[in-house]
Each structure stands twice: as C-alpha cells, then as structure tokens.
C-alpha cells in the first residue's frame, strides 16, 4: 500500500509519537549517512513492509509533510506507534529482524486484538496490526480481500474507540482538534483511492465490506458513495436500450449480461441504503423493467420462427422479478410470467391448431360462399361433400372427440339439415291451390323433395356431431322426414352415402317462409264413395310438414347446447390470440395523470343511460385518444350480442381482436380485449369498459390489465 510504504514516518525511520527534537536529530543524521553514501543504521523503517529507497529529496519531502498537525495525524493513521511498552517494543524489534520473528510478533498482536473490545492495553495492537494487514493486502496488481477487510475492520474499531484521543496527542500538539468522524472518513477515502488505483472492480466489494462494520461516520460516508453505483446502473440501462432496439435478436444476451453486471451494483446500493430506501427501489425497478423488456423483445422476435424463445424469455422474466421491488414492477413481471407460462402450456394445442389452419381457412371460405345462396337440398349435398374431406383432415389431427372439431362438424350438419327442411317446406307452399290445380304434379314434387332430402340426410349422418345435437334435433328431424317418406311410399332404403351428385350450385338462404297453421280439408265427395285415399295422404303430409317445420326452424339458428358457426370461429380466434399472449406491454409511468386528462377532455353531458348490451348491436366507428403520447387512432367495433360476436379493429394500427365479455350491466359493459392481429402495434389484454350514452353514442375506456389507471379513451357513433 503506497501510503504505508512511502509514509513520511517510515522514510525518516521513526514511530508515531516521536518527539520533534528526536525527529530533527534523526533526520539530520539520516541526511549525513545518505550524503556520505553510507549504510543507514537500523531504524523503524521495517524491511518487512517492502523495499525503501532513501535520498536527500524524499527525506526533505517527508520532513515537510510532518510540519503541520493535520498532515502528521493523517500520516500517523497508516503507521505504527508504541502504545504499550511491554508488548509493543519487543514486537518492533521482531519486525526489524527476520520474517520468522516478525510473524511471531504479529501473532502476539492478533491475540491482543482478538478480544474485539478496544482497551488501553490492546489499543496499539489494533492500530499496528491494522497497518500491517493493509500493507499486506496490496501486492503489485492484486489485492487480498481477506487482509484488506481485516485491516479496515481493526482500524475503524480503533478510530471509533475512546483511545483515539491519546493517539492524536502523540502526533500533534494540544491545539489540534479533530473528530472521530473526520478521521474515519479520511482513512476510508485513502483506502478507497488505493483500491481504485490497483483494482477498480473491487470498489463494490469494498462498499459492501464497509456496510457490515459499525462506526460513527458510516452513514455519511456511504451516502457520499451511493450516487456512483446508481449512476453506473443508469448508464448500463440506457446503453442496453440502444443496443436492444438496434438488435432485437440479441435481446436475451443483452438482458442476461445486464442482470449479471447490474445486480452486483444493486446489491451494493441495497447494502448501503437499505431495501426500503426510495433511491434503491427506483433504480432496482428500472433495472428489472429493462431486463423484462429484453425478455419480451426476444420472445416477440422468435415467437413465430422455428426457434422456441420461451425458455430464455422465462429466464429473463424470473431474473427481472428478483430485482423488482415496487408493486407495479412486481405485477408486470408476474403478468408476463403467467402469460408466457400459459403460452408454454398451450404449445401442444397450438401446434395442433397451426396444423389445421389451412383446412380451417378453407372451411371458412366455403361458409362465406354459401352465405347468400338459396337453401336447397342440392346445396346441402354440395356443402357436405365440400366440407367432409376438410373435416376429416381436422379430425385426423385433433381427434374425433375434440370439442373444436365437433363444433365445426356440427355446424356443417346443422346448416345442411336446415337446407333440407327449407326445400321440403317450400314444396308444400300454397298447397291448397297447387293440389286443386295439379294434384299429381304437386304430390310428385313433394315426393321428389322427400326422396332427395332423405338421401342427403343420411349423407349428413356420416358426419361427426356433438352428442346433444345428434341425439336431439338431428334425430328428431330425421325421424320426422322418414315418417313423411313412409306415408308417401318414398323408399328409405338403399342409400349410398358416397353420393356426390350436385344438381344445383352452392347456396345459402334466409329464414323459412310461413307455413300452414291448420290441417287442410279437401272438398267432400259423396258419402257413398267415402273419403279418397289421396285426401288421407295429404292430411298426413301436412301434419308431418308442420312438425318438420317446427323442428327445422329451431334447428336452423338454435340447436340446443350446440354452438353456431360464428361461435366456433370465435373459439379459433381465442386460440390464435393465446399464441400471442405475451405481447409487448411496454411499461410507461406517464399515465399517472390520465384520469385528470380524461375528466376534463369531455365538454358535454355524458349521463349514462339504462340501455343494455343487446340495445347497441351493430357496427360502431370512432376515434380513440392515447394519453401517454397524445396520439389518436380510428376504432371499428362490431357488436352482435345474439351470436356472442364482439369484434374490435384499429385500422390505423393494423390491429384486430376479440372482446371477451366480463360484466354486463345496464349502461356499463366490461370486456377483456384479446388482440390476435398486429400484436407489435397494440397492447394486449387491456380492460375495455363501454359506457352507453345513448342508442347512437357510446364511450370506451381502456385500462391496463389489473390496473385502474386510465390508458386511453374514445367515442363511437353507430
């Protein structure tokens, strides 16, 4: 340690406490020996400390450094003194001799200082042993942490004792006054400077070491140093942000490196300030947030590639959570961790649905093609034949019992069966008139419809269906149709399920037309002739047609516990959304005043009405206002409460999503927003609250998930 090796007391070869007269005499003789180039007699320069090159210049310099009381006291902190003649004088003689004898002397001081409590008998042992350890700690370009810690601890105990006053009197006159705190801070400042010169990486360790020792100047000293590691962490975060934005693919490496270097500083800051200190919590949360953001960016970068980012992203999320102290930072880490875990858990299911995406898209296209076409038995046949291969592909991947597959297949069956019912019912429209005009043609038309309907009904029966639908409405309608066929002698045997004839182009129709509400009564014949057979047949036909109509109407739009097409596709959308559940949720503290902005932004009365969700079905357009950056964007909202369709779109941001209904109260409806397109541009999992102003105007407020802080708002018109 330079301040010990080149200590002024060592250069002139004296101990602390040597009288001024003796010092003058010693230095005068010393210069004579040096000038005559003669060997200097043995003194208190102690060869064990290290080599010493004396010359006239450094001797004169040493003398000048001992002129003032302040300089003498400062120099004495890093040298030896005779505080106990009985124990110290033999020790000094040993230090002048061989290393073996010096070691014995040091062992004596170690035993004296082992009592820990500083007394008159051992006070000098604390000072002298500390000086020895401090010097031993510094070896060229390395530092012994063990020796350095021992030296610092012993010295601070000595400087915090009541015997420090006696020590000061030895090295200064009675006019000099200095506090314990002043001496301690000077000592620690010198040690810190020595550490920085040799190995700056040990500065954090040094501060941790200091924080474990109790002494008078501890808090004041540490407060002076805490700003340095805080500034270092801030710089690390800013540098990391720049590189992360430039190279998202390196986000994991950056986040991991930032955690390694930054967490060391954070520990130091915590040790100095304490975990409850606002300076500590602030910088620790900032570091946590940047590491978390690295994980989010890395996940987004590789989410849709062959590289699975989940493990590395989760590693960063967990590291970020370790550093999070504030509730907001902890919550953000928790939410992202849970979302990522959900994404990991759903990977097998997601992989399956990715494999069916092409077939699902083809099914949707078929449904769209049939949307506005006529409801005929021929179209029912075409619909089933087109959809069946696609459904089989989906079944092979998901399994025959998969809920989503069964919903899709049941959707096809339901739509095809409604087409059959529609055409059979249409065949008997204006029955009274038609039978009177053309009895044979009318009956033949009905029989033709029944024959074709029975054939396609059996084709539909080859599809997998949800249990409740198949055993309920499908079976009911099929049995009603079979009874009609039997009454008119239409064969219900010999059906070939592979039939693919397509007499008509694909179509999709509107709701069934009105049907007869009473039994048809034919003109009476003479009683002697009785009632003709055809009249009996017609009566039966009408009865079963009415039954079929009742079943068909229910089947067409509402088939018990089954789910219509729109709901099935909505399920698909949720699956897609789940695949992106860890979307970027960039943390932003700037929304803290959002509620104030929101309350002053509206100049007209917004008294909420008692209108319900179903009262505002339709398509809504408007503009949203973002509070943190004062940006605005267009909104398109589609509400179809009957079919449970709640869709939202942000055209400017190229984002689309579904709204999951959470609460439905008159005047106030709450959704959870699930974005499935444009996740890079829009925050996912926001809470959206609809306030119904009137039947043509609504207000929408956006909140971060789990927060009551308003993020954005908008007004929409129907």
C-alpha positions in Angstrom: 0.0 0.0 0.0 1.7 3.2 -1.2 0.6 5.4 1.7 2.3 2.9 4.0 5.4 2.1 2.0 6.1 5.7 1.4 4.8 7.0 4.7 6.8 10.1 6.0 7.4 8.4 9.3 8.9 5.4 7.6 11.2 7.5 5.4 12.7 9.2 8.4 12.7 5.9 10.3 10.6 6.9 13.4 7.4 5.8 15.1 4.3 7.9 15.6 4.8 9.8 18.9 8.5 10.5 18.5 9.3 14.0 19.9 10.0 16.8 17.5 13.6 17.1 18.8 14.3 13.4 18.3 12.8 13.7 14.8 15.2 16.6 13.9 18.1 14.7 15.3 17.2 11.6 13.4 16.7 13.4 10.1 19.9 15.3 10.5 21.9 12.1 10.9 19.9 10.4 8.2 20.9 13.0 5.6 24.5 12.7 6.7 24.6 9.0 6.1 22.9 9.4 2.7 25.2 12.2 1.7 28.2 10.2 2.7 26.7 7.2 0.8 27.0 5.2 4.0 24.5 2.5 5.1 21.8 3.8 7.4 21.8 2.2 10.8 18.8 0.0 11.7 15.7 2.1 12.5 11.8 1.9 12.3 11.5 1.6 8.6 10.8 -2.2 8.9 12.1 -4.1 5.9 9.1 -6.4 6.1 7.0 -3.5 4.7 8.9 -3.6 1.5 11.9 -2.1 -0.2 12.8 1.6 0.6 15.0 3.9 -1.5 16.0 6.9 0.5 17.6 10.0 -0.9 18.0 13.6 0.2 14.9 14.7 -1.8 12.4 12.2 -0.3 13.7 12.8 3.2 13.2 16.5 2.8 9.8 15.9 1.4 8.9 13.6 4.4 10.0 16.3 6.8 7.8 18.9 5.1 4.8 16.5 5.3 5.2 16.3 9.0 5.3 20.1 9.7 1.5 20.6 10.1 -0.6 18.9 12.7 -3.2 17.8 10.2 -0.5 16.2 8.0 1.1 14.5 10.9 -2.2 13.0 12.1 -3.1 11.8 8.6 0.2 10.1 8.2 0.0 8.5 11.6 -3.2 6.7 10.7 -1.1 4.5 8.4 1.9 3.8 10.6 3.0 2.2 13.9 3.1 3.6 17.4 4.3 2.5 20.8 1.2 2.4 22.9 2.2 -0.3 25.3 5.9 -0.5 26.1 5.6 -4.0 27.5 4.1 -5.6 24.4 4.9 -3.2 21.5 8.7 -2.7 21.9 9.5 -6.4 21.6 7.2 -6.5 18.6 9.1 -3.7 16.9 12.4 -5.4 17.5 10.9 -8.6 15.9 9.7 -6.6 12.9 13.2 -5.3 12.3 14.6 -8.9 12.3 13.7 -11.9 10.2 10.4 -12.8 8.7 10.0 -15.7 11.2 10.5 -13.3 14.1 8.2 -10.8 12.6 5.5 -13.5 12.2 5.8 -14.2 16.0 5.3 -10.5 16.7 2.2 -10.3 14.5 0.8 -13.4 16.3 1.1 -11.5 19.6 -0.9 -8.5 18.2 -3.5 -10.9 16.8 -4.1 -12.4 20.2 -4.3 -9.0 21.8 -6.9 -7.8 19.2 -8.9 -11.0 19.4 -10.7 -9.5 22.4 -12.5 -7.3 19.9 -13.1 -4.6 22.6 -10.5 -1.8 22.4 -8.8 -1.2 25.7 -5.8 0.7 26.9 -3.7 -2.4 26.9 -4.6 -3.5 23.4 -5.4 -0.2 21.6 -2.0 -0.1 19.9 -2.3 -3.7 18.8 -5.5 -2.7 16.8 -3.7 0.2 15.2 -0.4 -1.6 14.5 -1.9 -4.9 13.3 -4.3 -2.9 11.0 -1.4 -1.1 9.4 0.4 -4.5 8.8 -2.7 -6.1 7.2 -3.4 -3.1 5.0 0.1 -3.2 3.6 0.0 -6.9 3.2 -3.3 -6.7 1.2 -1.7 -4.9 -1.7 0.7 -7.0 -3.9 1.6 -5.2 -7.1 -1.5 -5.5 -9.3 -3.6 -7.7 -6.9 -5.4 -7.1 -3.6 -6.0 -9.6 -0.9 -9.7 -9.2 0.2 -9.1 -11.1 3.4 -6.2 -8.9 4.6 -7.8 -5.7 3.4 -11.1 -6.5 5.3 -9.1 -7.3 8.4 -7.1 -4.1 8.2 -10.2 -1.9 7.6 -12.1 -3.5 10.4 -9.3 -3.2 13.0 -8.6 0.4 12.1 -12.2 1.5 12.3 -12.7 -0.1 15.7 -9.5 1.7 16.8 -10.7 5.0 15.4 -14.1 4.6 16.9 -12.7 4.0 20.4 -12.1 6.5 23.2 -8.4 5.9 22.9 -8.1 7.7 19.7 -7.7 11.0 21.6 -4.5 9.7 23.2 -3.2 8.7 19.7 -3.9 12.2 18.3 -2.0 13.8 21.1 1.0 11.7 20.2 1.2 13.1 16.7 0.1 16.7 17.2 0.1 19.5 19.8 -2.8 20.3 22.1 -4.2 23.0 19.8 -5.2 20.5 17.1 -8.8 19.3 17.2 -10.3 16.6 15.0 -13.4 14.4 15.3 -13.7 10.7 15.2 -15.9 11.0 12.1 -13.4 13.2 10.3 -10.5 10.7 11.0 -12.7 7.8 9.8 -13.7 9.5 6.6 -10.1 10.5 5.8 -8.9 6.9 6.4 -11.6 5.3 4.3 -11.1 7.8 1.5 -7.4 6.9 1.3 -8.1 3.2 1.3 -10.7 3.7 -1.5 -8.2 5.7 -3.6 -5.7 2.9 -3.2 -8.2 0.3 -4.3 -9.3 2.3 -7.4 -5.6 2.6 -8.5 -5.0 -1.2 -8.2 -8.3 -2.9 -9.0 -11.4 -0.8 -9.6 -13.6 -3.9 -9.8 -13.3 -4.3 -6.1 -15.0 -1.0 -5.3 -18.4 -2.5 -4.9 -17.0 -5.2 -2.7 -15.3 -2.5 -0.6 -18.5 -0.7 -0.1 -20.3 -3.9 0.9 -17.5 -4.5 3.4 -17.9 -1.1 4.9 -21.6 -1.5 5.2 -21.1 -4.5 7.5 -19.0 -2.5 10.0 -20.5 -0.3 12.7 -18.7 3.0 13.1 -19.6 6.7 13.7 -19.2 8.0 10.2 -20.7 5.0 8.4 -23.9 6.6 7.1 -22.4 9.9 6.0 -19.6 8.1 4.3 -21.7 5.6 2.4 -24.2 8.3 1.3 -21.3 10.0 -0.5 -20.6 6.9 -2.5 -24.1 5.6 -3.3 -24.5 8.1 -6.2 -21.7 6.4 -8.1 -23.1 2.9 -8.4 -26.6 4.4 -9.1 -25.2 6.4 -12.0 -23.4 3.2 -13.2 -26.7 1.3 -13.3 -28.5 4.1 -15.1 -25.8 4.2 -17.8 -25.9 0.4 -18.1 -29.7 0.5 -18.7 -29.5 3.3 -21.3 -26.7 1.6 -23.2 -28.7 -1.7 -23.1 -31.8 0.0 -24.5 -30.0 1.4 -27.5 -28.4 -1.9 -28.5 -31.7 -3.8 -27.8 -33.6 -1.6 -30.2 -31.0 -2.0 -32.8 -30.6 -5.8 -32.5 -33.7 -7.5 -31.1 -32.2 -10.9 -31.8 -29.5 -10.2 -29.2 -32.1 -9.2 -26.5 -31.5 -12.4 -24.4 -27.7 -12.0 -24.4 -28.1 -8.3 -23.5 -30.6 -8.9 -20.8 -28.5 -11.7 -19.2 -25.4 -9.6 -19.3 -27.3 -6.6 -17.8 -28.5 -8.8 -15.0 -25.0 -10.0 -14.2 -23.4 -6.6 -14.1 -26.3 -4.6 -12.8 -27.4 -6.9 -10.0 -24.0 -6.6 -8.4 -24.4 -2.8 -8.2 -27.9 -3.2 -7.0 -26.7 -5.4 -4.1 -24.2 -2.7 -3.2 -26.8 0.0 -3.3 -29.2 -2.1 -1.2 -26.5 -2.8 1.4 -25.7 0.9 1.6 -29.2 2.4 1.6 -31.5 -0.4 2.7 -34.3 -2.1 0.8 -36.9 0.4 1.8 -35.0 3.4 0.5 -36.7 5.1 -2.4 -33.4 5.6 -4.3 -32.8 1.9 -4.1 -36.4 0.8 -5.1 -36.4 3.2 -8.0 -33.1 2.1 -9.6 -33.8 -1.6 -8.9 -37.2 -1.4 -10.6 -35.7 0.3 -13.6 -33.2 -2.4 -14.0 -35.9 -5.0 -13.5 -38.0 -3.4 -16.2 -35.2 -3.3 -18.8 -34.4 -6.9 -18.2 -38.1 -7.8 -18.5 -38.3 -5.8 -21.8 -35.3 -7.8 -23.1 -37.3 -11.0 -22.5 -40.4 -9.6 -24.2 -38.5 -8.4 -27.2 -36.6 -11.7 -27.6 -39.9 -13.6 -27.3 -41.6 -11.5 -30.0 -38.6 -11.8 -32.3 -38.6 -15.6 -32.3 -42.2 -16.4 -31.4 -43.2 -17.2 -35.0 -40.0 -18.9 -36.0 -38.5 -22.3 -35.7 -36.6 -21.1 -32.6 -38.6 -21.6 -29.4 -37.9 -18.4 -27.3 -39.9 -19.5 -24.2 -37.1 -20.9 -22.1 -34.8 -17.9 -22.5 -37.6 -15.4 -22.2 -38.8 -17.1 -19.0 -35.2 -17.0 -17.6 -35.1 -13.2 -18.1 -38.6 -12.8 -16.6 -37.5 -14.6 -13.5 -34.4 -12.6 -13.2 -36.3 -9.4 -13.6 -38.7 -10.5 -10.9 -35.8 -11.0 -8.5 -34.9 -7.3 -8.9 -38.4 -5.9 -8.8 -39.2 -4.1 -5.5 -42.2 -1.8 -6.2 -45.7 -3.2 -6.6 -46.1 -2.1 -10.2 -42.8 -3.7 -11.3 -43.6 -6.9 -9.4 -47.1 -7.0 -11.0 -45.7 -6.5 -14.5 -43.2 -9.3 -14.0 -45.9 -11.6 -12.6 -48.4 -10.9 -15.5 -45.8 -11.5 -18.2 -44.6 -14.7 -16.4 -48.1 -16.0 -16.2 -48.9 -15.2 -19.8 -45.7 -16.8 -21.0 -46.3 -19.9 -18.9 -49.8 -20.1 -20.5 -48.2 -19.9 -23.9 -45.8 -22.7 -23.0 -48.6 -24.9 -21.6 -50.7 -24.4 -24.7 -47.9 -25.2 -27.1 -49.1 -28.7 -27.9 -52.6 -27.5 -28.6 -51.3 -24.5 -30.5 -49.2 -26.7 -32.7 -52.3 -28.9 -33.5 -54.3 -25.8 -34.5 -51.5 -24.5 -36.6 -51.6 -27.8 -38.5 -55.3 -27.4 -39.2 -55.1 -23.7 -40.2 -55.2 -24.4 -43.9 -58.3 -26.7 -43.6 -60.0 -24.2 -41.2 -59.4 -21.4 -43.7 -60.9 -23.5 -46.5 -63.9 -24.2 -44.3 -64.5 -20.5 -43.6 -64.2 -19.7 -47.3 -66.9 -22.4 -48.0 -69.2 -20.9 -45.4 -68.7 -17.5 -46.9 -69.5 -18.7 -50.4 -72.8 -20.2 -49.1 -73.8 -17.2 -47.0 -76.1 -15.6 -49.6 -77.2 -18.5 -51.7 -80.5 -20.4 -51.8 -81.3 -23.1 -49.2 -81.8 -26.2 -51.3 -81.2 -29.9 -50.9 -78.8 -29.8 -53.7 -76.8 -27.1 -51.9 -76.9 -29.2 -48.7 -75.4 -32.1 -50.6 -72.6 -29.8 -52.1 -71.9 -28.3 -48.7 -71.4 -31.6 -47.0 -69.3 -33.0 -49.9 -67.1 -30.0 -49.9 -66.6 -29.8 -46.1 -66.3 -33.5 -45.3 -62.7 -34.0 -46.6 -61.6 -30.9 -44.7 -63.4 -32.1 -41.6 -61.7 -35.5 -41.9 -58.3 -33.8 -42.1 -59.0 -31.8 -39.0 -60.3 -34.9 -37.2 -57.1 -36.8 -38.0 -55.1 -34.1 -36.3 -57.3 -33.1 -33.4 -59.1 -36.4 -32.8 -62.7 -37.5 -33.2 -63.7 -36.3 -29.7 -62.0 -32.8 -29.9 -64.5 -30.2 -28.9 -63.5 -27.7 -31.6 -63.7 -30.3 -34.3 -67.1 -31.4 -33.2 -68.3 -27.8 -33.2 -67.2 -27.3 -36.8 -68.7 -30.6 -38.0 -71.9 -30.0 -36.2 -72.0 -26.5 -37.8 -71.9 -28.1 -41.2 -74.5 -30.7 -40.3 -76.9 -28.1 -38.9 -76.6 -25.8 -41.9 -77.1 -28.7 -44.4 -80.1 -30.0 -42.5 -81.7 -26.6 -42.4 -81.4 -26.5 -46.2 -83.3 -29.8 -46.5 -86.1 -28.6 -44.2 -86.4 -25.4 -46.2 -86.9 -27.2 -49.5 -89.3 -29.8 -48.1 -91.4 -27.0 -46.6 -91.2 -24.9 -49.8 -92.6 -27.9 -51.7 -95.9 -27.5 -49.9 -96.2 -23.7 -50.1 -99.7 -22.7 -51.4 -100.7 -26.3 -51.0 -104.5 -25.8 -51.4 -104.1 -24.0 -54.7 -101.5 -26.4 -56.1 -103.4 -29.6 -55.2 -106.5 -28.2 -56.8 -104.7 -27.2 -60.0 -102.3 -30.1 -60.3 -102.8 -32.9 -57.8 -100.3 -35.3 -59.5 -97.6 -32.7 -60.1 -97.8 -31.4 -56.5 -97.6 -34.8 -54.9 -94.7 -35.8 -57.2 -92.8 -32.6 -56.3 -93.2 -33.4 -52.6 -92.1 -36.9 -53.1 -89.1 -35.8 -55.1 -88.1 -33.4 -52.3 -88.6 -36.1 -49.7 -86.5 -38.6 -51.6 -83.6 -36.2 -52.1 -84.0 -35.0 -48.6 -83.7 -38.4 -47.2 -80.7 -39.2 -49.2 -78.8 -36.1 -48.1 -80.0 -36.5 -44.5 -78.2 -39.9 -44.5 -75.2 -38.2 -46.0 -75.2 -35.7 -43.2 -75.5 -38.6 -40.8 -72.0 -39.7 -41.8 -70.6 -36.5 -40.2 -69.5 -36.5 -36.5 -71.7 -34.3 -34.4 -72.0 -33.0 -30.8 -73.9 -35.6 -28.8 -76.8 -33.3 -27.8 -77.4 -32.2 -31.3 -77.1 -35.6 -32.9 -79.4 -37.3 -30.4 -81.7 -34.3 -30.3 -82.6 -32.2 -33.2 -80.8 -34.1 -35.9 -82.5 -37.4 -34.9 -85.9 -35.7 -34.4 -85.8 -34.1 -37.9 -84.6 -37.3 -39.5 -87.4 -39.4 -37.9 -90.0 -36.8 -39.0 -88.7 -36.9 -42.5 -88.7 -40.7 -42.5 -92.3 -40.8 -41.4 -93.2 -38.4 -44.3 -91.4 -40.7 -46.7 -93.2 -43.8 -45.4 -96.6 -42.1 -45.7 -95.9 -41.3 -49.4 -94.3 -44.6 -50.1 -90.9 -42.9 -50.7 -88.2 -45.6 -50.2 -85.8 -45.0 -47.2 -83.5 -48.0 -48.1 -80.6 -48.4 -50.4 -79.0 -45.1 -49.7 -75.4 -44.7 -50.9 -73.6 -42.3 -48.6 -70.9 -41.6 -51.2 -73.3 -39.9 -53.5 -71.8 -36.7 -54.8 -74.4 -35.6 -57.4 -74.8 -31.8 -57.4 -78.0 -30.7 -59.2 -77.7 -27.1 -58.1 -74.9 -24.6 -57.4 -73.9 -23.9 -53.8 -76.2 -21.5 -52.0 -77.2 -20.2 -48.6 -80.7 -19.0 -47.7 -82.7 -16.8 -45.4 -85.1 -18.0 -42.7 -88.0 -20.3 -43.5 -91.2 -18.8 -45.0 -94.5 -19.0 -43.3 -96.2 -22.4 -43.1 -99.8 -23.7 -42.8 -101.1 -23.4 -39.3 -104.1 -25.9 -39.7 -104.9 -29.2 -41.4 -106.0 -28.9 -44.9 -109.6 -30.1 -45.6 -110.4 -31.3 -49.1 -113.8 -30.9 -50.9 -116.1 -33.6 -49.7 -117.1 -36.5 -52.0 -120.4 -38.2 -51.9 -120.7 -40.2 -48.7 -121.3 -43.4 -50.6 -117.9 -43.1 -52.1 -116.1 -42.5 -48.8 -113.0 -40.3 -48.3 -110.5 -40.7 -51.1 -107.0 -42.1 -50.2 -105.2 -39.1 -51.6 -107.0 -36.8 -49.1 -105.9 -39.0 -46.3 -102.4 -38.9 -47.6 -102.4 -35.1 -48.0 -103.6 -34.7 -44.4 -100.8 -36.8 -43.1 -98.3 -34.9 -45.2 -99.4 -31.6 -43.9 -99.2 -32.8 -40.3 -95.7 -34.0 -40.7 -94.6 -31.0 -42.6 -95.8 -28.8 -39.7 -93.8 -31.0 -37.3 -90.8 -30.8 -39.6 -91.1 -27.0 -39.9 -91.2 -26.6 -36.1 -88.1 -28.7 -35.7 -86.4 -27.2 -38.7 -86.8 -23.6 -37.5 -85.3 -24.4 -34.2 -82.5 -26.4 -35.9 -81.6 -23.7 -38.3 -80.5 -21.0 -35.8 -80.6 -22.5 -32.4 -79.8 -26.2 -31.9 -79.9 -26.6 -28.1 -76.4 -26.7 -26.5 -74.5 -26.7 -29.7 -72.6 -23.7 -31.0 -73.3 -21.9 -34.3 -70.6 -21.2 -36.8 -69.8 -17.8 -35.5 -69.1 -19.1 -32.1 -66.9 -21.8 -33.4 -64.8 -19.3 -35.4 -64.6 -17.1 -32.3 -63.1 -20.1 -30.4 -60.5 -20.3 -33.1 -59.7 -16.6 -32.7 -59.1 -17.2 -29.0 -56.7 -19.9 -29.8 -54.8 -17.7 -32.2 -54.8 -15.0 -29.5 -53.5 -17.4 -26.9 -50.5 -18.0 -29.2 -49.6 -14.3 -28.8 -50.5 -13.9 -25.1 -47.1 -12.4 -24.2 -47.4 -9.4 -26.4 -45.4 -6.3 -25.7 -46.7 -4.5 -22.7 -44.3 -1.6 -22.7 -44.2 -0.2 -19.2 -44.9 3.5 -19.0 -45.1 5.7 -15.9 -46.5 8.6 -17.8 -50.2 7.6 -17.5 -50.4 8.6 -13.8 -52.4 11.7 -14.7 -54.6 10.1 -17.3 -57.8 10.3 -15.2 -57.4 14.0 -14.8 -57.0 14.4 -18.6 -60.0 12.2 -19.1 -62.3 14.1 -16.8 -61.5 17.4 -18.5 -61.5 16.3 -22.1 -65.3 16.0 -22.4 -67.3 19.1 -22.7 -70.8 17.7 -23.0 -73.1 15.7 -20.7 -72.3 12.0 -20.6 -75.2 10.8 -18.4 -75.3 7.1 -18.7 -78.5 5.5 -19.9 -80.1 2.3 -18.9 -79.6 0.8 -22.3 -78.4 -2.8 -22.3 -75.8 -4.6 -24.5 -78.4 -6.0 -26.9 -79.7 -2.5 -27.5 -76.5 -1.4 -29.1 -76.0 -4.3 -31.5 -74.4 -3.0 -34.7 -71.2 -1.6 -36.2 -69.6 1.5 -34.5 -67.0 3.9 -35.7 -65.0 6.5 -33.8 -61.6 7.8 -32.7 -59.5 6.9 -29.6 -57.1 9.1 -27.7 -53.9 7.8 -26.2 -52.8 9.7 -23.1 -49.1 8.9 -22.7 -48.1 10.1 -26.2 -51.2 12.2 -27.1 -51.8 10.1 -30.2 -55.1 9.2 -31.8 -56.4 6.3 -33.9 -59.6 5.0 -35.5 -61.8 2.4 -34.0 -64.3 -0.1 -35.5 -66.4 -2.0 -33.1 -68.8 -4.8 -34.2 -71.4 -6.0 -31.6 -73.7 -8.9 -32.2 -74.9 -10.0 -28.8 -77.3 -12.6 -30.1 -74.4 -14.6 -31.6 -71.9 -13.6 -29.0 -69.8 -11.7 -31.5 -67.7 -8.8 -30.1 -65.0 -7.7 -32.5 -62.7 -4.7 -32.4 -60.4 -3.3 -35.1 -57.9 -0.4 -35.2 -57.3 0.2 -38.9 -54.6 2.8 -38.4 -52.6 0.4 -36.2 -53.4 -2.7 -38.3 -54.7 -4.4 -35.2 -57.7 -6.7 -34.8 -59.1 -8.6 -31.8 -62.0 -10.1 -29.9 -63.7 -8.7 -26.8 -64.4 -11.2 -24.1 -67.5 -10.1 -22.1 -66.6 -9.9 -18.3 -69.5 -7.8 -17.0 -72.9 -6.8 -18.5 -74.8 -4.1 -16.6 -77.3 -1.6 -18.0 -75.3 1.4 -19.2 -71.9 -0.2 -18.4 -70.3 -3.2 -20.1 -66.8 -4.5 -19.4 -64.7 -6.5 -21.8 -61.2 -8.0 -21.9 -59.5 -7.2 -25.2 -57.7 -10.1 -26.9 -55.6 -8.9 -29.8 -54.8 -11.6 -32.4 -53.5 -9.4 -35.3 -51.0 -6.6 -35.0 -49.6 -7.5 -31.6 -46.4 -5.5 -32.4 -48.5 -2.4 -32.6 -51.2 -2.8 -29.9 -51.1 -3.7 -26.2 -52.9 -7.0 -25.4 -55.1 -7.9 -22.5 -56.4 -4.4 -21.9 -59.7 -3.9 -20.0 -62.2 -2.1 -22.1 -65.3 -0.5 -20.5 -68.2 0.6 -22.6 -70.4 3.5 -21.3 -73.7 3.8 -23.2 -74.5 7.5 -23.7 -77.5 6.8 -25.9 -78.5 4.3 -28.6 -76.2 6.0 -31.1 -73.3 7.1 -29.0 -71.0 5.1 -26.7 -67.8 5.8 -24.8 -65.0 3.3 -24.5 -62.3 3.5 -21.8 -59.1 1.4 -21.8 -57.2 0.2 -18.7 -54.1 -1.9 -18.3 -54.8 -5.4 -17.0 -55.2 -5.3 -13.2 -54.9 -1.5 -13.1 -57.4 1.3 -12.5 -55.3 3.8 -14.3 -56.9 5.0 -17.5 -54.7 4.4 -20.5 -56.9 5.7 -23.4 -60.5 6.7 -24.3 -62.7 7.0 -27.3 -66.1 8.0 -28.6 -68.0 5.9 -31.1 -71.1 6.5 -33.3 -73.3 3.8 -34.7 
